[in-house]
């Protein structure tokens, strides 16, 4: 299993709303503070937590983030220098995939994303997660054509699957929507302590299934986490307890996305 931290750039007056009743105010002080706290305080806190816990982490990165939020990025990266980077588009609000312009435009967008991340981080990602969880059927072939080897856009499975794309197959790494923290937090009003139970129960049940049928295909899950939820002091406390509990479960391998690819024989 992998934890994927989403490192996103929203832009002023864009992004999730903590208080929908205040949306539309000028200025919208509360919702903007919610977003800025997540970036400037939440991301570094999550990085420190994973460093202290010695737990692997993967980073889904908006390409514009390292330059626009350079100090935050430097602090986060210093905490988790080995975390693989998953390309997550240009930003998460105003520069999404050009889904209405065809596969050629999508390829150009993906290439621009990879070029920008490589320039600012020195690492060219081989993983992809569409910004704002908004791909279409053409996105899979477009990402593979630009050198992407695995995608988190596959959200309906417990096991790895492969699409027969060119020049190489595209591996879909399971990223179930029902355990992503943001959807549970904003849409279903779940607090981090409730997500703690959800994540532990989810993984524990997978271990029971594996023990009952050792010959079955290995299950894989990537859990998306966001600084809006696990980047608060209370959220970090819940995340710490999750890492401690999962570390006690067998047979569970807490790792990162690149290590999953290598173990499955799909790495570089």
C-alpha positions in Angstrom: 0.0 0.0 0.0 1.1 3.6 -0.6 0.2 6.9 0.8 0.2 9.7 -1.9 0.4 13.3 -0.7 -1.2 15.8 -3.1 1.0 18.9 -3.5 -1.3 21.2 -5.3 -1.5 24.8 -6.5 -4.9 26.3 -6.6 -4.4 30.1 -7.0 -6.1 32.9 -5.1 -9.9 32.4 -4.7 -9.7 28.9 -6.2 -9.9 25.6 -4.5 -12.0 23.7 -1.9 -14.3 25.6 0.3 -14.4 25.0 4.0 -17.5 27.2 4.5 -19.7 27.0 1.4 -22.0 29.5 2.9 -19.2 32.1 2.6 -18.3 31.3 -1.0 -18.9 34.3 -3.1 -17.8 36.8 -0.5 -15.2 39.4 -1.6 -12.8 38.7 0.1 -13.6 35.2 1.2 -11.3 35.3 4.2 -12.2 32.0 5.8 -12.0 29.8 2.7 -8.8 31.4 1.5 -7.2 30.9 5.0 -8.3 27.3 4.9 -6.4 26.9 1.6 -3.3 28.8 2.6 -3.0 27.1 5.9 -3.0 23.7 4.1 -0.1 24.8 1.8 2.1 26.8 4.2 1.6 24.7 7.4 -0.1 21.5 6.4 2.3 20.3 3.8 5.5 20.8 5.9 3.7 19.1 8.9 2.9 16.0 6.8 6.4 15.8 5.5 7.8 16.0 9.0 5.4 13.3 10.2 6.4 10.8 7.5 10.1 11.5 8.2 9.7 10.9 11.9 7.7 7.8 11.3 10.2 6.4 8.7 7.2 5.6 6.5 7.5 5.8 2.7 5.5 8.6 0.9 4.8 9.4 -2.7 4.1 13.0 -3.9 1.5 13.9 -6.5 2.9 17.3 -7.7 1.3 20.2 -9.7 4.1 21.3 -12.0 3.7 25.0 -11.1 4.0 24.4 -7.4 7.8 24.3 -6.9 8.3 27.7 -8.5 5.2 29.4 -7.1 5.7 28.0 -3.6 9.4 27.5 -3.6 10.0 27.7 0.2 7.3 25.3 1.0 8.5 22.9 -1.6 12.1 23.0 -0.4 11.0 22.3 3.2 8.7 19.5 2.1 11.3 17.9 -0.1 14.0 18.1 2.6 11.7 16.0 4.8 11.0 13.3 2.2 13.9 13.5 -0.3 13.4 10.0 -1.6 9.7 10.3 -2.2 8.9 9.6 -5.9 7.1 12.4 -7.7 3.9 11.6 -9.6 3.0 14.2 -12.2 -0.3 15.9 -11.4 -0.8 18.4 -14.2 0.0 22.1 -14.2 -2.2 23.2 -11.4 -5.5 22.1 -9.8 -7.9 24.8 -10.9 -7.2 27.0 -14.0 -4.9 24.8 -16.0 -6.4 21.4 -16.2 -6.2 18.8 -19.0 -7.5 20.2 -22.3 -10.1 17.3 -22.7 -12.1 19.1 -25.4 -9.1 19.6 -27.7 -8.2 16.0 -28.6 -5.3 13.7 -27.9 -2.6 15.9 -29.5 -3.4 18.7 -27.1 -3.4 16.4 -24.1 0.0 15.0 -25.1 1.4 18.6 -25.3 -0.1 19.4 -21.9 1.4 16.2 -20.3 4.8 16.9 -21.9 4.7 20.4 -20.6 3.9 19.1 -17.1 6.8 16.6 -17.2 9.2 19.2 -18.6 8.4 21.7 -15.8 8.7 19.2 -13.0 12.0 17.9 -14.3 13.3 21.4 -14.6 12.3 22.4 -11.1 13.0 19.1 -9.3 15.6 17.2 -11.4 13.2 14.3 -11.6 11.1 13.3 -14.6 8.1 11.5 -13.3 6.9 8.1 -14.7 3.6 8.2 -12.8 0.5 10.3 -13.5 -2.6 11.5 -11.6 -4.9 13.8 -13.6 -5.4 17.2 -12.0 -8.8 17.6 -10.2 -9.3 13.9 -11.0 -10.5 14.9 -14.4 -9.2 12.7 -17.3 -11.1 11.1 -20.2 -10.6 7.9 -22.2 -7.9 9.6 -24.4 -5.8 10.5 -21.4 -4.5 7.0 -20.8 -3.0 6.7 -24.3 -1.7 10.3 -24.2 0.2 9.7 -20.9 1.7 6.4 -22.1 2.8 8.1 -25.3 4.7 10.7 -23.3 6.6 8.1 -21.3 4.3 7.6 -18.3 4.4 4.0 -17.0 1.7 4.1 -14.3 -1.4 6.0 -13.6 -3.6 6.7 -10.5 -6.6 7.4 -12.8 -7.8 3.8 -12.4 -10.1 4.0 -9.4 -12.2 0.8 -9.6 -10.0 -2.1 -8.6 -8.0 -3.8 -5.8 -5.3 -5.2 -8.1 -2.9 -3.8 -10.7 -4.1 -3.8 -14.3 -2.4 -3.0 -17.6 -3.7 -1.2 -20.6 -2.2 -2.2 -24.0 -0.9 1.3 -24.8 2.1 2.2 -26.9 5.1 2.3 -26.7 4.7 0.5 -23.3 1.7 -0.8 -21.3 0.2 1.6 -18.9 -0.2 0.2 -15.4 -3.2 1.3 -13.4 -2.4 1.5 -9.7 -5.6 1.3 -7.7 -6.7 4.6 -6.2 -10.2 4.0 -4.8 -12.3 7.2 -4.4 -14.0 6.0 -1.2 -10.8 6.2 0.8 -9.5 9.6 -0.5 -9.5 11.9 2.5 -10.8 15.1 0.7 -14.0 13.5 -0.6 -14.8 12.0 2.8 -13.9 15.3 4.6 -15.7 17.8 2.5 -18.5 15.9 0.9 -19.3 13.5 3.7 -18.2 15.6 6.7 -15.8 13.0 8.1 -13.1 14.1 10.5 -9.6 12.8 10.4 -10.3 10.5 13.4 -13.1 8.8 11.4 -10.8 8.4 8.5 -8.3 6.8 10.8 -10.8 4.0 11.5 -11.8 3.8 7.8 -8.2 3.4 6.6 -7.2 0.8 9.3 -10.4 -1.3 8.7 -9.8 -1.1 4.9 -6.3 -2.4 5.1 -7.0 -4.9 7.9 -9.8 -6.5 5.9 -7.5 -6.9 2.9 -5.0 -8.7 5.1 -7.8 -11.1 6.2 -8.7 -11.8 2.6 -5.0 -12.5 1.8 -4.6 -14.8 4.7 -7.8 -16.7 3.7 -6.5 -17.2 0.2 -2.7 -16.9 0.0 -2.7 -17.9 -3.7 -4.8 -15.0 -4.8 -3.3 -12.0 -6.7 -1.7 -9.4 -4.4 -4.0 -6.5 -3.6 -2.6 -2.9 -4.0 -4.0 0.3 -2.8 -2.9 3.9 -3.0 -4.5 6.2 -0.5 -4.7 9.9 -1.4 -4.0 12.3 1.4 -4.2 16.1 1.4 -2.9 18.8 3.7 -6.4 20.2 4.2 -7.2 17.1 6.2 -4.0 15.4 7.6 -2.0 18.6 7.7 -3.8 20.0 10.8 -2.5 19.1 14.2 -5.5 16.8 14.8 -5.2 15.4 11.3 -1.5 14.6 11.8 -2.2 12.9 15.1 -4.7 10.6 13.3 -2.3 10.0 10.5 0.4 9.1 13.0 -1.9 6.5 14.6 -2.8 5.1 11.2 0.9 4.5 10.4 1.5 2.9 13.7 -1.4 0.6 13.4 -0.7 -0.5 9.9 2.9 -1.2 10.7 1.6 -3.9 13.1 -0.4 -5.7 10.3 0.9 -8.6 8.3 1.3 -9.2 5.5 1.2 -5.5 4.6 4.0 -3.7 2.7 3.9 0.0 3.2 5.9 1.4 0.3 5.9 4.0 -2.5 4.5 3.9 -6.0 7.8 3.4 -7.7 8.6 0.4 -5.5 5.3 -1.2 -6.4 6.2 -0.8 -10.0 9.6 -2.4 -9.5 8.1 -5.3 -7.5 5.6 -6.0 -10.2 8.2 -6.1 -12.8 7.0 -2.9 -14.5 9.8 -0.6 -13.3 12.4 0.9 -15.6 
